[in-house]
């Protein structure tokens, strides 16, 4: 029987992991291409043969997802496998319908076929949507593990947007390693917060090898999830964050609902900026979809690290993934600027190069600049957009100090954020989990 000719639809992360764990050594399938979405400039390269294994001597080409209909026809594709996250359930079915209209089968792979099993206990932090507050909760859990003297290693969901062969296994011990690996803004946002607090972060592409490295270092593995994807490693304790400000999104986005339904603990974050109706709605959704989950309530605390005179003209820079495919029109920087009563500059008339396309692709963005920096030209466009705006100050709402990376010519302050738990349920459950190891 001939193997099923397959295309994996991805965004440089989940797609590679699905190939490595399910397809690479599976003689029933032949993956002839990947397609790429969400992240700019990740197509027109190859998944190298050093990662594909013996059955794929020349590696596997990566094309833009926009070419999918042509690829299905020209390559005689029999199966398309959706392998990226944080897209609406409606969009998932639109993609499925489009594939089926081409006469081809459609597949979603689940945790049972793709999750690795660790020899060490695993705590996984996941979310129902990008921008729900995952980073804050990971930091909160990590600080508690440090306080109770648990030896742990952070494994981060992948962001392999550069040289794939060099990103097989990445070990970040120090902030300087961010430069050694030529990391993008998105990678820096997720890794630096750990490194400045002395935590080691592992990431890359080959998660079976990454897991072995982490196991050799740790009593506990702490999975730091990406977007709203489910973990690559089977968790023993899963924490899922939902955002009450985006009502019902925990039910409406793939695979965030999977995370909600598999969670042991659900954190309802941002309650200090949500209404009682929004919080009650989130609680009700959790009780319907996962009645066994323990519910934790948290506030997301935001403040500027310097005092700014009211009505100062400010340009707001926010986390890129949260405000693009995450769907948020604002973030911590905007909220902090509003609290400080600053005069917010409209950045769109000043957008340069690739950022013009970003505003066209994401029309919900009105008063903020998404921190897009996946390649050098995009970083330069971001810098020029900020400096051309006429703002007297830049409010940095990302988890890293972009002013240093971009070498901005205007002053900047950072919007810092953390969570405050109501009660101690989350700490109590983590402590109970650790004591039972």
Phi, psi and omega in degrees: 000130181288144178294152181284122182285123195231142167244136175257122178270119186216194180208038178062065178180268178304323181300314180294320179295318178299320177298311184298321187269330187247321190261329192305314183251022183257106184292349180283345184231151173230107179279117184257348178194155163253152165243158186235138178220174173069312186257130182289146171063031176256358177268183179060038172220186180234145167283114196289157182292342175293341178252336184280336181091181188298331185284353184228076188299326183258010185076189183231128181288152178241123182243166172292141178298336179298341181269004187306312180302319178294319182295318180302318182285312186288333183257004180055052184283136179253342185211134172242131185243113179285124187219049167214173196236177178056051170235150185294152176303324177299316180295321177304314183287331174294318177296316179300316180296320178297319177296313181295326178296338176274001179086018188243155179277158184232141183220145166240130176266141182254180182303322183299332182264348188231345182279134175277152179253127183265150173280347180248154178299144184236126168256125181245132175250118183231180182213162175274337176213151169300137178086013180284341182119024182301315182300320180296319181289320176302315180297319180298315180292317181298317180296324179290320177298321177296317182298324182264015172062042174264129179276119185221161173231138177274127169250124184257140170309143191284155171218061185275085186257359183250231179283108188295324180296323180281350183254018181304305175225122180244130178240115180253111177256330186224160179302325179299337179294338177297322176286323181300327181263006180051052187285151175280172175303316183300317178295315180301320181300327184268333185265321189299322182300329176281315187296322181292344178255015173082015180267141173275139178238131174249141178202187178138226184231318186266087190286343173294320178286322178298317180297317179300318179297317180294320180299326181289344185254348201226157165270328183223142173261131176249108179276122179256102190287162178242146183050230174239031182285156174276160190294150174282341182242135184296121183276150170265337173220116181248128178247125180239132181259137173236155186247107183293340180293332176259085191300130176069005180295335176295344178260344196247359184234141182264138351262035181302324178296325175301314179298320178298317185285338181259358185289144168273326179229134175245123178261120172265108188262173175062028184292337179289343177246003178261157175277163177300323179297319179293319179294315179299322179296318179296316179300316180297319179297320178296315182296327179286314188275333182209074186296341181277346184289141172279137182257130178245138180249130180224151169260148174256111186265129184231137175206152172281144182277359172217152177278132181240140180296131178307149178070008173295136179289121186230142171252136188255126177246123184242165176305129185297302182300323180299319186266350176262264182289347173285341172084000180280138178270355180203171178212207185297322181298317180295315180297319180294322179294320178296317179299324180275000179059044178275159176268111188273126180280137173285115185277342189300317180296344184257002184297139183243139169053239186297334180291333174299318179294323178300314179295327177291320181285333183233076186294348178288346180281118186242306191242013182227162174251120176288135183282081181265123180203057182277346179205161189305318181299321180292323175299317179295320177298320179296313179300313182295320179299316180296314187285335179278351191288342185083003179290149177274341181207148176255130176261114184266108181260013179268164181288354178237164179275092183294335183300324178288316181296318183272347184053056183296146179268356175246154180298158179214155170227160182253142169268113181262143183217150180206169177256153172234117182282140173271107188090202182221028184300316184295313178298320181297318181290323177293318178298316178299319179297314182295321181293336181271001180294000000 
